[in-house]
Amino acid sequence: MSIDGLRNDPSQRLIIQELSLLQSHLTTLDKNENRFLKIGFKKREKWDNKGMYLWGDVGRGKTFLMDLFFETLDIKKKKRLHFHHLLDEIHEAIKLTKNIENPIEDLVKNIAKEVRVICFDEFYIEDIADAMILSKLLENIFKYKIYLVITSNCRPSELYKDGLQRDLFLPAIDSIKKNLMIINISQGVDYRQINNKSTQLPIENDDYDHKNLEKYFLSINGSNYKTNESIIIRGREIESLYCGDQIVWFDFLAICGYKRSKNDYIDIANKYKNIIISNIIEMNSEMENVARRFIALIDELYDQNINLILATNNDYKNLYQGEKLKSEFKRTYSRLIEMQDNDYSNGNKDINF
């Protein structure tokens, strides 16, 4: 695989060295030849961990490096997942397997038959239900010898910080520290910022108006559409302003102001490849739940490469004015910046190195 575009960044080189070693270990297990980047690293003879936890500020290239590792790993038993998609599968499995004593172990055991390594992007915990599941999930992932490569914006000890009943989550943190190599990639340049080539998607416009948004909607959908009609997602109504086959237009509070979950956003992103959200307001400390939903929404739209127009009178970095979610919103802001890039519109993410 070509290494054109990689910068001479010491932190990247360290991570590539370790990922190369892990890849050699995995391909040896599968009796295949290592195809990771041949950059002439002197390798240790043995990989001593069960994967890697790569953390650091947004825009440092974590997802790029993980994707590069995944794409050049020459084994069939591999899987790349958005972490919360797996959690959604686990919640559903628990509902369907009430009579099974250990549903999480049963699920992981089945995964282990098909998968040797899982790559998790954007690893974070936001509610007690997920926190309680994760400890058991990790225990069984390591028990059944599944390797992990994880990216996150925060160090393991800060996961689910200040969360409800966080003590129940501490065993999961201990498991991560015990089994995974922890690497910080916070040093260096924010490549998303310096390589950004702005396009019209998404827009951030002080003087946006209804007619311009309607013009964009019609350019995507044509004349066959409905207005002011609710769509049904997971058995519940969400009011839309305009709705077509491949595009939907929401008012901000309709999509983020009520009790919506990340699973709703997964289904919306699966159904519509173009989304408009208008009337986005500044979120202060009294709107933490709204901000949390907005963060989850952007994560999902980014992960599925959805074309997004945001209509707001605020600069993106000023949309959140609270305290609790400052770290999470850094990721959201960085993703909104990247979503303006031509490479994102063409289906390529985090490739500007």
C-alpha positions in Angstrom: 0.0 0.0 0.0 1.3 3.5 -0.9 2.5 5.7 1.9 2.2 8.9 -0.1 0.7 11.6 2.0 2.0 10.5 5.4 3.9 13.3 7.0 7.2 12.9 8.9 5.4 13.1 12.3 7.2 11.3 15.2 4.0 10.4 16.9 2.6 8.8 13.7 5.8 6.9 13.2 5.7 5.4 16.7 2.1 4.3 16.2 2.8 2.8 12.7 5.6 0.9 14.2 3.4 -0.6 16.9 0.5 -1.3 14.5 2.9 -2.9 12.1 4.1 -5.2 14.9 0.5 -6.1 15.8 -0.3 -6.7 12.2 2.7 -9.1 11.9 1.5 -10.9 14.9 -2.1 -11.3 13.6 -1.0 -12.4 10.1 1.4 -14.9 11.6 -1.5 -16.3 13.6 -3.4 -16.7 10.3 -0.2 -17.9 8.5 -0.3 -14.9 6.1 2.4 -12.5 5.1 2.4 -9.1 6.7 1.5 -6.3 4.3 1.6 -3.3 6.6 3.7 -0.3 5.7 7.3 -1.2 5.1 9.1 1.8 6.6 12.1 -0.1 7.9 11.3 -0.2 11.6 13.3 -2.5 13.8 10.6 -4.7 15.4 10.4 -6.5 18.7 10.1 -10.2 18.4 6.9 -10.5 20.2 3.6 -8.6 20.6 2.7 -8.7 24.3 -0.8 -7.1 24.3 -4.2 -7.9 23.1 -4.5 -4.8 21.0 -4.1 -1.0 21.1 -6.0 1.9 22.6 -5.1 5.1 20.6 -6.2 8.3 22.2 -5.7 12.0 21.8 -7.2 15.3 20.7 -9.4 15.5 17.6 -7.8 15.9 14.2 -4.5 14.1 15.0 -5.1 11.2 12.6 -6.3 8.4 14.9 -9.0 7.2 12.5 -6.8 7.5 9.5 -4.1 5.3 11.1 -6.7 2.7 12.3 -8.3 2.6 8.9 -4.8 2.2 7.3 -4.1 -0.7 9.6 -7.5 -2.3 8.9 -7.3 -1.9 5.1 -3.8 -3.4 4.8 -4.3 -6.2 7.3 -4.3 -9.3 5.1 -6.6 -11.6 7.1 -10.3 -12.3 6.5 -11.3 -12.4 10.1 -11.4 -8.7 10.8 -14.2 -6.2 11.4 -14.4 -2.4 11.7 -17.3 -1.1 13.8 -18.5 2.1 15.1 -18.5 1.3 18.8 -22.1 2.3 19.5 -23.3 0.2 16.6 -22.0 -2.9 18.5 -23.6 -1.6 21.8 -26.9 -1.4 19.9 -26.5 -5.0 18.7 -25.8 -6.1 22.3 -28.9 -4.3 23.7 -31.0 -6.0 21.1 -29.4 -9.4 21.8 -30.1 -9.0 25.5 -33.8 -8.3 24.7 -34.0 -11.4 22.5 -32.1 -13.8 24.8 -33.8 -13.3 28.1 -33.6 -17.0 28.9 -29.8 -17.2 28.3 -27.8 -16.9 31.4 -24.9 -14.9 29.8 -26.2 -13.3 26.6 -23.1 -11.1 26.2 -20.7 -14.0 26.5 -22.9 -15.9 24.0 -22.8 -13.0 21.5 -19.0 -12.6 21.8 -18.5 -16.4 21.5 -20.3 -16.2 18.1 -18.4 -13.2 17.0 -15.1 -14.9 17.9 -15.9 -17.7 15.4 -15.8 -15.1 12.5 -13.5 -12.4 13.8 -10.0 -12.3 15.2 -9.6 -8.5 15.4 -12.1 -5.6 15.8 -11.4 -2.0 15.1 -13.5 0.4 17.2 -13.6 4.1 16.2 -14.7 6.8 18.6 -14.8 4.8 21.8 -16.7 6.7 24.5 -19.4 6.0 27.1 -22.3 8.3 27.7 -24.9 6.5 29.8 -25.1 4.0 32.7 -26.6 1.2 30.6 -23.7 1.2 28.2 -21.2 1.5 31.1 -22.6 -1.6 32.8 -22.5 -3.6 29.7 -18.9 -2.7 28.7 -17.1 -4.4 31.6 -18.7 -7.8 30.7 -18.2 -7.2 27.0 -14.4 -6.5 27.3 -14.0 -9.4 29.7 -15.4 -11.8 27.1 -13.6 -10.2 24.1 -10.3 -10.9 25.8 -11.4 -14.3 27.1 -12.2 -15.4 23.5 -8.9 -13.9 22.2 -10.4 -11.2 20.0 -7.8 -8.4 19.5 -8.9 -4.7 19.6 -7.7 -1.5 18.0 -9.6 1.4 19.6 -9.6 5.1 19.0 -10.8 7.6 21.5 -10.5 11.3 22.4 -9.8 10.6 26.1 -7.4 8.5 28.1 -8.9 5.3 29.6 -9.0 6.8 33.1 -11.2 9.6 31.9 -13.8 7.4 30.2 -17.4 8.1 31.6 -15.9 10.7 33.9 -18.4 12.0 36.4 -21.0 9.5 35.1 -23.8 8.0 37.2 -22.6 5.0 39.3 -19.2 5.2 37.6 -17.7 2.7 40.1 -19.5 0.0 38.1 -17.5 1.0 35.1 -14.0 1.0 36.8 -13.4 -2.7 36.1 -13.7 -2.0 32.4 -11.1 0.7 32.6 -8.8 -1.7 34.5 -9.4 -4.3 31.8 -8.4 -1.8 29.1 -5.2 -0.8 30.9 -4.3 -4.4 31.6 -4.8 -5.8 28.1 -4.2 -3.0 25.6 -1.2 -0.9 24.7 -2.1 2.7 25.5 -0.7 5.3 23.1 -1.3 9.1 23.2 -1.3 10.9 19.9 -2.0 14.4 21.2 1.2 16.0 20.1 1.4 17.4 16.6 -0.6 19.4 14.1 -4.4 19.2 13.6 -4.4 18.0 10.0 -8.1 18.5 9.5 -7.7 22.2 10.0 -4.6 22.8 7.8 -5.9 20.6 4.9 -9.5 21.7 4.9 -10.7 22.7 1.4 -14.2 24.2 2.0 -17.1 23.2 -0.1 -20.8 24.0 0.1 -21.5 21.0 2.4 -22.2 21.7 5.1 -22.9 25.4 5.2 -22.5 27.8 8.0 -24.2 31.1 6.9 -25.2 34.1 8.9 -27.7 35.1 6.3 -29.2 31.8 5.3 -32.9 31.8 4.3 -35.7 29.3 3.6 -35.5 29.8 -0.1 -31.9 28.9 -0.4 -32.4 25.7 1.6 -35.5 24.8 -0.4 -33.4 25.3 -3.6 -30.8 22.9 -2.4 -33.5 20.4 -1.3 -35.1 20.5 -4.8 -31.7 20.1 -6.5 -31.3 16.8 -4.8 -34.9 15.5 -4.8 -36.9 17.1 -7.6 -40.6 17.8 -7.2 -41.7 14.6 -5.6 -41.7 15.4 -1.9 -43.8 16.1 1.2 -43.9 19.0 3.6 -44.6 19.3 7.3 -45.0 15.5 7.6 -43.7 13.2 10.2 -41.5 10.2 9.4 -41.5 7.1 11.5 -38.3 6.0 13.1 -38.3 3.0 15.4 -42.0 3.3 15.8 -42.0 6.9 16.8 -42.8 10.1 14.8 -40.2 12.8 14.0 -41.6 15.9 12.3 -39.9 16.9 9.1 -40.2 20.2 7.2 -39.5 18.6 3.9 -39.1 14.9 3.1 -38.1 13.1 -0.1 -36.6 9.7 -1.1 -32.9 10.5 -0.4 -33.1 13.8 1.5 -34.9 15.1 4.6 -35.0 18.5 6.3 -35.5 18.8 10.0 -35.9 21.7 12.4 -33.1 21.5 15.0 -35.4 21.0 18.0 -37.4 18.3 16.2 -34.3 16.1 15.7 -32.3 17.0 18.9 -34.8 18.7 21.3 -36.8 15.6 22.3 -35.9 12.2 23.6 -34.0 10.8 20.6 -31.4 8.1 20.9 -28.2 7.3 18.9 -30.2 4.3 17.4 -32.7 6.8 15.9 -29.8 8.6 14.2 -28.4 5.3 12.9 -31.7 4.6 11.2 -32.1 8.1 9.8 -28.6 7.9 8.4 -29.4 4.5 6.8 -32.5 6.0 5.2 -31.3 9.4 4.0 -28.0 10.3 2.4 -28.7 14.0 2.4 -29.9 15.9 5.5 -30.7 19.6 6.2 -31.0 20.9 9.8 -32.2 24.5 10.2 -32.7 26.9 13.1 -29.7 25.5 15.1 -29.4 27.4 18.3 -26.7 27.9 20.9 -26.6 25.2 23.5 -25.9 26.3 27.1 -25.5 24.4 30.4 -29.3 24.1 30.6 -29.4 22.2 27.3 -26.9 19.5 28.0 -29.2 16.7 26.8 -29.9 18.6 23.6 -26.1 19.0 23.1 -25.5 15.4 23.8 -28.0 14.4 21.1 -26.5 16.8 18.6 -23.0 15.3 19.3 -24.4 11.7 18.8 -26.2 12.9 15.6 -23.0 14.4 14.1 -21.0 11.3 15.0 -23.5 9.0 13.2 -23.8 11.3 10.1 -20.0 11.5 9.9 -19.5 7.8 10.3 -22.0 7.1 7.5 -20.6 9.9 5.2 -23.9 11.7 5.0 -24.1 15.0 3.2 -25.2 17.6 5.7 -26.3 21.2 5.6 -26.5 23.0 8.9 -28.3 26.4 8.9 -27.2 28.5 11.9 -26.5 32.1 12.8 -23.6 30.9 15.0 -20.0 29.9 14.4 -19.7 26.1 14.8 -17.3 26.4 17.7 -19.7 28.6 19.6 -22.7 26.3 19.3 -22.0 24.7 22.6 -21.5 27.0 25.6 -21.9 24.4 28.4 -19.2 22.8 30.5 -19.8 19.0 30.8 -19.5 18.2 27.2 -16.5 20.4 26.2 -14.3 17.5 25.4 -17.0 15.7 23.3 -17.8 18.9 21.4 -14.2 19.3 20.3 -14.7 16.1 18.3 -18.0 17.4 17.0 -16.5 20.7 15.9 -13.6 18.9 14.2 -15.9 16.6 12.4 -18.1 19.5 11.2 -14.9 21.1 9.8 -13.9 17.9 8.1 -17.4 17.5 6.6 -16.8 20.6 4.6 -13.8 19.0 2.8 -14.0 17.8 -0.7 -12.5 14.5 0.4 -15.4 13.9 2.8 -17.9 14.7 0.0 -16.1 12.1 -2.2 -16.4 9.5 0.5 -12.9 9.7 1.9 -12.3 10.6 5.6 -9.1 11.5 7.4 -6.8 11.0 4.5 -5.1 14.4 4.5 -1.5 13.4 5.6 
